Amino acid sequence: MIRDGEKIGIVGAGISGVTLAYELGKKGYRHVTIMEQGDRVGGKCHSIEYKGKTYEMGTLIGLPSYKMTMKLMEEFDLQDKGPLLDRGFFNRDGYTTSQIPVEQLSDFAREFKHLPELLGRYEFIKAPGFANIPLELCKPFAAWCDENGLFVLKQVFMHYFSAFGFGSIDEVPAAYVLKLLNYDNLMSFIEITHMISWPQGVTELVKRMGDQASDLRLTCGVNRIDREEPGRVRVETDQGTLYFDKVIYTASLRDLPDKVDMAPEDRKLLESIIYERFRVYAYRVDNMPKLSGYIPGNMGPGRKGQMMAWYHRWADLAETDLITVYVAESESMSDSEMRESIEATLASLGGENIRLYMMKCWNHFPHVDMDALQRGFYTQLEHMQGKYGIYFAGEIMNFPTLENCIIYAKSLVERYF
């Protein structure tokens, strides 16, 4: 039951924040404020414009299996078809190669036939959140694959997981990989032709949703959150002090203990969150292959700082010299060394007249390691919902894709509001 004049504060204007505001509005909440530290909405949905066309420096594509995303696209009149995505696989020397070595194709076929039954055991992973994950999914994904006889398919999963900055399958727990690459999503990646690629840029969806908010505040960083009493939460921001009945926090939970007085065990829980440092470079380059590409040999944990993939947007519709390049940041390499490595790879692929246009560096994929997952990190985190007058949504709660963030935001509103 909504109380008259009830005020809800949302921290963060990425896809989670604007979805929460939109869903709360549909339920009848009329006093919803979104507080965004930056000067734009979108978060990791970061579209840029170059020579009259959009390019993505963050969120890249949607999958045809993203039902909630497509429903919002329909509601906000964003159903125009974007550029088609064609891709190839290349070795470290710049030569085309097959995704699966010829000598492994028979093993691939055998494993692939077994895949629907195997992944069918884990349909529960599609539900919002990660609470009550079985121990077998807490181990590194590569180890889980080996235990289940997916010695060749393991490579396919790696191509679509590691290339987008989610880390090494030798280290990341299986639950995260299967949250991204359930059977339907994996098939969408393999078939590729029906990807969602937003001609106006993915940011346009977030902007249109943000325009529906009753009170959207940009450059409104949150510095402090205190629950003064049940039903009254004080939020100190760069734009002054605001008061709410409840607050939903979608920004980095790793930083929340700096803003809230928390019990030591809660502070310790959030401090266990880790990230992948991920870079997206936009390069102007001539004579590149007219497709997007993966370089599997650069996707292992020992290859950070090397170019893992590139996206040649608009290659099917118009001549363009701008491509985006995806790199896991290396702590042992300087900025110039990473650029030199990328530009050498572009040259090996045939690229000429190579010029850096821009770069974005992201704290990507908030998650926890195997030990924290086994100790029940997500069960404890869900028990904290509302404890300080604060509820949690955003990337870490359900994996950082558009679809998963939307699913969790809708679920949170249904559960608590």
C-alpha positions as semicolon CSV with decimal commas, in nm:
position;residue;x (nm);y (nm);z (nm)
1;M;0,000;0,000;0,000
2;I;0,152;0,331;-0,109
3;R;0,131;0,600;0,157
4;D;0,023;0,945;0,043
5;G;0,332;1,147;-0,043
6;E;0,572;0,854;-0,001
7;K;0,915;0,948;-0,138
8;I;1,160;0,706;-0,297
9;G;1,521;0,795;-0,375
10;I;1,721;0,605;-0,638
11;V;2,099;0,635;-0,654
12;G;2,229;0,591;-1,009
13;A;2,074;0,662;-1,350
14;G;2,191;0,358;-1,541
15;I;1,949;0,102;-1,681
16;S;1,870;-0,027;-1,330
17;G;1,791;0,317;-1,191
18;V;1,563;0,426;-1,474
19;T;1,388;0,086;-1,478
20;L;1,319;0,114;-1,106
21;A;1,175;0,464;-1,151
22;Y;0,962;0,349;-1,444
23;E;0,825;0,047;-1,258
24;L;0,757;0,249;-0,943
25;G;0,570;0,504;-1,153
26;K;0,353;0,230;-1,301
27;K;0,268;0,116;-0,947
28;G;0,150;0,464;-0,854
29;Y;0,453;0,621;-0,685
30;R;0,452;0,990;-0,771
31;H;0,757;1,114;-0,576
32;V;1,059;0,932;-0,714
33;T;1,396;1,107;-0,734
34;I;1,691;0,968;-0,931
35;M;2,030;1,099;-0,815
36;E;2,310;1,058;-1,070
37;Q;2,669;1,157;-0,997
38;G;2,758;1,206;-1,365
39;D;2,634;1,457;-1,619
40;R;2,433;1,209;-1,826
41;V;2,206;0,909;-1,782
42;G;2,313;0,566;-1,896
43;G;2,598;0,442;-1,680
44;K;2,771;0,175;-1,887
45;C;2,518;0,238;-2,164
46;H;2,743;0,493;-2,332
47;S;2,668;0,571;-2,696
48;I;2,872;0,830;-2,885
49;E;2,812;0,991;-3,224
50;Y;3,074;1,006;-3,497
51;K;3,007;1,139;-3,847
52;G;2,633;1,118;-3,790
53;K;2,624;0,758;-3,666
54;T;2,621;0,604;-3,319
55;Y;2,889;0,383;-3,170
56;E;2,900;0,205;-2,835
57;M;3,171;0,266;-2,575
58;G;3,000;0,052;-2,313
59;T;2,706;-0,185;-2,352
60;L;2,745;-0,324;-2,701
61;I;2,455;-0,546;-2,807
62;G;2,134;-0,708;-2,692
63;L;2,030;-1,064;-2,763
64;P;1,703;-1,176;-2,925
65;S;1,644;-1,376;-2,607
66;Y;1,622;-1,049;-2,406
67;K;1,243;-1,043;-2,371
68;M;1,221;-0,772;-2,103
69;T;1,457;-0,545;-2,296
70;M;1,256;-0,585;-2,615
71;K;0,933;-0,509;-2,428
72;L;1,079;-0,180;-2,307
73;M;1,207;-0,104;-2,657
74;E;0,852;-0,151;-2,784
75;E;0,705;0,069;-2,510
76;F;0,953;0,347;-2,590
77;D;0,927;0,317;-2,969
78;L;1,280;0,193;-3,031
79;Q;1,218;-0,103;-3,259
80;D;1,411;0,011;-3,567
81;K;1,662;-0,246;-3,686
82;G;2,023;-0,156;-3,621
83;P;2,334;-0,253;-3,816
84;L;2,388;-0,624;-3,871
85;L;2,674;-0,793;-3,693
86;D;2,903;-1,021;-3,888
87;R;3,207;-1,170;-3,719
88;G;3,511;-1,383;-3,771
89;F;3,784;-1,544;-3,563
90;F;4,151;-1,456;-3,595
91;N;4,479;-1,580;-3,453
92;R;4,737;-1,358;-3,286
93;D;4,915;-1,302;-3,616
94;G;4,606;-1,153;-3,782
95;Y;4,505;-1,452;-3,994
96;T;4,154;-1,593;-4,007
97;T;4,094;-1,914;-3,819
98;S;3,797;-2,130;-3,724
99;Q;3,620;-2,094;-3,392
100;I;3,669;-2,466;-3,332
101;P;3,978;-2,646;-3,470
102;V;3,881;-2,900;-3,738
103;E;4,023;-3,189;-3,540
104;Q;3,789;-3,104;-3,249
105;L;3,464;-3,078;-3,449
106;S;3,347;-3,433;-3,374
107;D;3,401;-3,378;-3,000
108;F;3,225;-3,042;-3,030
109;A;2,922;-3,207;-3,192
110;R;2,907;-3,471;-2,920
111;E;2,931;-3,217;-2,638
112;F;2,682;-2,984;-2,805
113;K;2,424;-3,262;-2,827
114;H;2,456;-3,309;-2,452
115;L;2,434;-2,936;-2,372
116;P;2,053;-2,883;-2,355
117;E;2,013;-3,160;-2,099
118;L;2,308;-3,036;-1,892
119;L;2,206;-2,670;-1,887
120;G;1,845;-2,774;-1,831
121;R;1,947;-2,873;-1,478
122;Y;2,024;-2,509;-1,407
123;E;1,710;-2,333;-1,529
124;F;1,684;-2,177;-1,183
125;I;1,980;-1,955;-1,275
126;K;1,739;-1,745;-1,484
127;A;1,554;-1,633;-1,169
128;P;1,647;-1,287;-1,034
129;G;1,956;-1,289;-0,815
130;F;2,213;-1,542;-0,702
131;A;2,085;-1,646;-0,359
132;N;2,111;-2,016;-0,270
133;I;2,350;-2,103;-0,553
134;P;2,458;-2,471;-0,526
135;L;2,821;-2,536;-0,438
136;E;2,892;-2,693;-0,777
137;L;2,837;-2,353;-0,942
138;C;3,071;-2,176;-0,701
139;K;3,380;-2,336;-0,852
140;P;3,558;-2,177;-1,152
141;F;3,368;-2,228;-1,475
142;A;3,657;-2,406;-1,648
143;A;3,667;-2,665;-1,368
144;W;3,288;-2,709;-1,392
145;C;3,322;-2,765;-1,768
146;D;3,591;-3,027;-1,718
147;E;3,378;-3,211;-1,462
148;N;3,089;-3,216;-1,709
149;G;3,290;-3,318;-2,014
150;L;3,273;-2,983;-2,196
151;F;3,636;-2,976;-2,301
152;V;3,573;-2,820;-2,644
153;L;3,259;-2,619;-2,568
154;K;3,452;-2,454;-2,287
155;Q;3,632;-2,255;-2,558
156;V;3,303;-2,133;-2,707
157;F;3,184;-2,009;-2,369
158;M;3,518;-1,832;-2,321
159;H;3,483;-1,645;-2,652
160;Y;3,152;-1,487;-2,551
161;F;3,240;-1,432;-2,184
162;S;3,598;-1,311;-2,173
163;A;3,583;-1,093;-2,486
164;F;3,330;-0,862;-2,319
165;G;3,543;-0,800;-2,012
166;F;3,401;-1,052;-1,768
167;G;3,733;-1,211;-1,679
168;S;3,889;-1,553;-1,713
169;I;3,677;-1,869;-1,708
170;D;3,966;-2,027;-1,514
171;E;3,888;-1,794;-1,223
172;V;3,526;-1,672;-1,242
173;P;3,267;-1,893;-1,067
174;A;3,042;-2,096;-1,295
175;A;2,725;-1,928;-1,166
176;Y;2,821;-1,600;-1,332
177;V;2,904;-1,758;-1,667
178;L;2,577;-1,952;-1,675
179;K;2,380;-1,641;-1,577
180;L;2,511;-1,475;-1,894
181;L;2,530;-1,780;-2,118
182;N;2,225;-1,990;-2,046
183;Y;2,124;-2,208;-2,338
184;D;1,904;-1,947;-2,510
185;N;2,165;-1,673;-2,479
186;L;2,446;-1,899;-2,596
187;M;2,245;-1,990;-2,906
188;S;2,188;-1,621;-2,975
189;F;2,563;-1,558;-2,967
190;I;2,637;-1,855;-3,192
191;E;2,369;-1,768;-3,450
192;I;2,456;-1,394;-3,425
193;T;2,239;-1,262;-3,710
194;H;1,953;-1,126;-3,499
195;M;2,147;-0,924;-3,241
196;I;1,988;-0,603;-3,112
197;S;2,212;-0,311;-3,209
198;W;2,003;0,009;-3,166
199;P;2,061;0,249;-3,459
200;Q;2,019;0,547;-3,225
201;G;2,250;0,390;-2,966
202;V;2,161;0,195;-2,654
203;T;2,176;0,516;-2,449
204;E;1,859;0,635;-2,624
205;L;1,654;0,375;-2,436
206;V;1,790;0,491;-2,100
207;K;1,737;0,857;-2,193
208;R;1,374;0,802;-2,289
209;M;1,310;0,608;-1,971
210;G;1,486;0,875;-1,765
211;D;1,265;1,141;-1,922
212;Q;0,967;0,968;-1,759
213;A;1,111;1,015;-1,408
214;S;0,933;1,268;-1,191
215;D;1,263;1,407;-1,058
216;L;1,592;1,326;-1,233
217;R;1,899;1,506;-1,097
218;L;2,233;1,493;-1,277
219;T;2,566;1,595;-1,120
220;C;2,403;1,494;-0,792
221;G;2,665;1,281;-0,622
222;V;2,559;1,107;-0,300
223;N;2,800;1,161;-0,011
224;R;2,615;1,024;0,290
225;I;2,306;0,814;0,369
226;D;2,162;0,785;0,721
227;R;1,837;0,633;0,843
228;E;1,722;0,875;1,110
229;E;1,421;0,663;1,204
230;P;1,204;0,399;1,035
231;G;1,060;0,554;0,721
232;R;1,296;0,854;0,715
233;V;1,629;0,836;0,532
234;R;1,852;1,142;0,502
235;V;2,068;1,164;0,189
236;E;2,341;1,426;0,167
237;T;2,417;1,511;-0,196
238;D;2,611;1,765;-0,399
239;Q;2,278;1,944;-0,446
240;G;2,188;1,956;-0,078
241;T;2,018;1,729;0,176
242;L;1,717;1,524;0,066
243;Y;1,479;1,304;0,267
244;F;1,311;0,984;0,157
245;D;1,101;0,705;0,298
246;K;1,321;0,448;0,120
247;V;1,636;0,455;-0,091
248;I;1,735;0,213;-0,368
249;Y;2,108;0,200;-0,437
250;T;2,218;0,093;-0,786
251;A;2,571;0,237;-0,787
252;S;2,885;0,053;-0,677
253;L;2,810;-0,141;-0,357
254;R;3,184;-0,165;-0,296
255;D;3,176;0,208;-0,216
256;L;2,861;0,205;-0,002
257;P;3,038;0,148;0,335
258;D;3,206;0,487;0,284
259;K;2,862;0,653;0,283
260;V;2,668;0,454;0,546
261;D;2,733;0,355;0,908
262;M;2,722;-0,024;0,882
263;A;2,768;-0,316;1,114
264;P;3,123;-0,457;1,079
265;E;2,997;-0,781;0,924
266;D;2,799;-0,590;0,660
267;R;3,094;-0,367;0,579
268;K;3,319;-0,672;0,543
269;L;3,064;-0,838;0,314
270;L;3,056;-0,547;0,070
271;E;3,433;-0,508;0,081
272;S;3,464;-0,857;-0,070
273;I;3,330;-0,727;-0,404
274;I;3,587;-0,723;-0,683
275;Y;3,591;-0,585;-1,039
276;E;3,749;-0,643;-1,376
277;R;3,928;-0,341;-1,522
278;F;3,812;-0,320;-1,882
279;R;3,892;-0,077;-2,161
280;V;3,703;0,014;-2,476
281;Y;3,907;0,199;-2,737
282;A;3,762;0,372;-3,042
283;Y;4,009;0,381;-3,330
284;R;3,994;0,541;-3,671
285;V;4,157;0,291;-3,903
286;D;4,148;0,218;-4,275
287;N;4,141;-0,117;-4,458
288;M;4,019;-0,329;-4,167
289;P;3,820;-0,645;-4,251
290;K;3,453;-0,549;-4,299
291;L;3,339;-0,751;-4,002
292;S;3,382;-0,775;-3,626
293;G;3,636;-1,016;-3,488
294;Y;3,746;-1,227;-3,193
295;I;4,107;-1,315;-3,111
296;P;4,072;-1,618;-2,877
297;G;4,447;-1,643;-2,823
298;N;4,435;-1,313;-2,634
299;M;4,156;-1,411;-2,393
300;G;4,353;-1,600;-2,129
301;P;4,451;-1,450;-1,791
302;G;4,811;-1,416;-1,908
303;R;4,711;-1,199;-2,207
304;K;4,574;-0,891;-2,034
305;G;4,653;-0,572;-2,219
306;Q;4,612;-0,745;-2,556
307;M;4,327;-0,684;-2,800
308;M;4,062;-0,955;-2,749
309;A;3,798;-0,840;-2,998
310;W;3,680;-0,551;-3,210
311;Y;3,339;-0,434;-3,327
312;H;3,301;-0,297;-3,680
313;R;2,964;-0,126;-3,644
314;W;2,782;-0,012;-3,960
315;A;3,009;-0,222;-4,182
316;D;2,698;-0,359;-4,357
317;L;2,536;-0,021;-4,427
318;A;2,802;0,241;-4,488
319;E;3,169;0,306;-4,516
320;T;3,312;0,387;-4,175
321;D;3,662;0,413;-4,041
322;L;3,571;0,387;-3,670
323;I;3,593;0,059;-3,483
324;T;3,577;-0,021;-3,112
325;V;3,838;-0,246;-2,952
326;Y;3,805;-0,450;-2,630
327;V;4,092;-0,502;-2,387
328;A;4,126;-0,637;-2,033
329;E;4,345;-0,386;-1,854
330;S;4,691;-0,506;-1,753
331;E;4,843;-0,378;-1,429
332;S;5,190;-0,459;-1,563
333;M;5,155;-0,249;-1,880
334;S;5,148;0,128;-1,916
335;D;4,886;0,308;-2,120
336;S;5,131;0,357;-2,404
337;E;5,235;-0,010;-2,397
338;M;4,872;-0,122;-2,425
339;R;4,817;0,118;-2,713
340;E;5,130;-0,006;-2,890
341;S;5,008;-0,364;-2,852
342;I;4,660;-0,280;-2,985
343;E;4,794;-0,083;-3,279
344;A;5,036;-0,362;-3,371
345;T;4,743;-0,605;-3,373
346;L;4,534;-0,370;-3,587
347;A;4,823;-0,346;-3,832
348;S;4,855;-0,726;-3,845
349;L;4,486;-0,739;-3,943
350;G;4,554;-0,508;-4,237
351;G;4,474;-0,180;-4,066
352;E;4,638;0,137;-4,195
353;N;4,640;0,502;-4,092
354;I;4,564;0,401;-3,731
355;R;4,451;0,689;-3,505
356;L;4,310;0,673;-3,152
357;Y;3,976;0,856;-3,130
358;M;3,885;0,798;-2,763
359;M;3,902;0,547;-2,479
360;K;3,677;0,453;-2,187
361;C;3,805;0,266;-1,884
362;W;3,544;0,082;-1,679
363;N;3,530;-0,078;-1,337
364;H;3,346;-0,371;-1,492
365;F;3,160;-0,679;-1,372
366;P;3,125;-0,641;-0,994
367;H;3,133;-0,992;-0,847
368;V;3,287;-1,205;-0,574
369;D;3,532;-1,490;-0,586
370;M;3,469;-1,859;-0,530
371;D;3,530;-1,847;-0,154
372;A;3,289;-1,557;-0,094
373;L;3,026;-1,726;-0,308
374;Q;3,062;-2,049;-0,111
375;R;3,023;-1,856;0,215
376;G;2,681;-1,736;0,099
377;F;2,762;-1,382;-0,011
378;Y;2,437;-1,336;-0,202
379;T;2,216;-1,491;0,064
380;Q;2,364;-1,248;0,317
381;L;2,330;-0,958;0,074
382;E;1,962;-1,030;0,012
383;H;1,907;-1,041;0,390
384;M;2,044;-0,685;0,404
385;Q;1,767;-0,552;0,177
386;G;1,603;-0,261;0,361
387;K;1,821;-0,298;0,670
388;Y;1,946;0,062;0,662
389;G;1,644;0,197;0,481
390;I;1,838;0,105;0,166
391;Y;1,755;-0,155;-0,099
392;F;2,003;-0,285;-0,354
393;A;1,975;-0,327;-0,730
394;G;2,221;-0,293;-1,015
395;E;2,488;-0,501;-1,184
396;I;2,615;-0,712;-0,898
397;M;2,271;-0,837;-0,800
398;N;2,197;-1,030;-1,121
399;F;2,495;-0,990;-1,363
400;P;2,574;-0,679;-1,571
401;T;2,364;-0,713;-1,884
402;L;2,070;-0,494;-1,981
403;E;1,830;-0,784;-1,949
404;N;1,951;-0,903;-1,611
405;C;1,952;-0,553;-1,463
406;I;1,598;-0,494;-1,589
407;I;1,478;-0,830;-1,454
408;Y;1,620;-0,764;-1,109
409;A;1,488;-0,407;-1,090
410;K;1,136;-0,523;-1,176
411;S;1,165;-0,805;-0,922
412;L;1,280;-0,567;-0,646
413;V;0,981;-0,339;-0,701
414;E;0,746;-0,637;-0,692
415;R;0,898;-0,769;-0,368
416;Y;0,936;-0,456;-0,159
417;F;0,724;-0,173;-0,301
